[in-house]
Amino acid sequence: MPYENRELFNAIEREFLQLRYRWGLFCQLFDSGQSNIDLLNKSGSNVFQLLQKLVIDDLMMSLCRLSDRNESMGHENASIRNMINRAKENLSNETNSKVQGLLSELDRHLKNISKLRNKALSHTDYEHALNPELLPRPTYDELENSVDVIRRILGALSSELYNYSTSYVPLMPLGHDGNKLLAVLTKAHGYQKNEG
């Protein structure tokens, strides 16, 4: 496997691990039960609502970048599709077939996300700007499933091309994550109750 393909693969893995890290923080804060949502709303609902939107928008942009075509506007993309295209001669028929099936699955999960990216996140489409109700509303399941399919594609490529496997689970620094923030907010609101 040529060196430049390994560099491309490393860049894709870095982007994916950063995405997984942000998704992990997001889930700790916003997908960890109603009591935590109530705590965030009590602590600064507008701030956390904005944070939630920004993280979701960022995740959708990352997912779309990772799944972009080989090229855009005459420039090569650091995307999974480009990696697969560059590496296809080094992949077995079985792995080629597997990753093509996974790409089709990814496209299904990303349908609404890609439309939202193209119409509202990366560009301001005139028709959709005037009629925002026309925009799709991607679900957490679509985000989660897209992340999982990319994990499986990267797993298949790393195993066959570079002879290693990884779970692509980023390390969450203990005491510096979403759970720490929730604990601090819980404690702060407990103190307020005692002092009030």
Stockholm file with secondary structure:
# STOCKHOLM 1.0

chainA/1-196         MPYENRELFNAIEREFLQLRYRWGLFCQLFDSGQSNIDLLNKSGSNVFQLLQKLVIDDLMMSLCRLSDRNESMGHENASIRNMINRAKENLSNETNSKVQGLLSELDRHLKNISKLRNKALSHTDYEHALNPELLPRPTYDELENSVDVIRRILGALSSELYNYSTSYVPLMPLGHDGNKLLAVLTKAHGYQKNEG
#=GR chainA/1-196 SS CCHHHHHHHHHHHHHHHHHHHHHHHHHHHHSSCHHHHHHHHHHHHHHHHHHHHHHHHHHHHHHHHHTCCSEETTEECCSHHHHHHHHGGGSCHHHHHHHHHHHHHHHHHHHHHHHHIIIIISSCCHHHHHCGGGSCCCCHHHHHHHHHHHHHHHHHHHHHHHSCCCCCCCCCCTTSSHHHHHHHHHHHHHHHHHHC
#=GC SS_cons         CCHHHHHHHHHHHHHHHHHHHHHHHHHHHHSSCHHHHHHHHHHHHHHHHHHHHHHHHHHHHHHHHHTCCSEETTEECCSHHHHHHHHGGGSCHHHHHHHHHHHHHHHHHHHHHHHHIIIIISSCCHHHHHCGGGSCCCCHHHHHHHHHHHHHHHHHHHHHHHSCCCCCCCCCCTTSSHHHHHHHHHHHHHHHHHHC
//
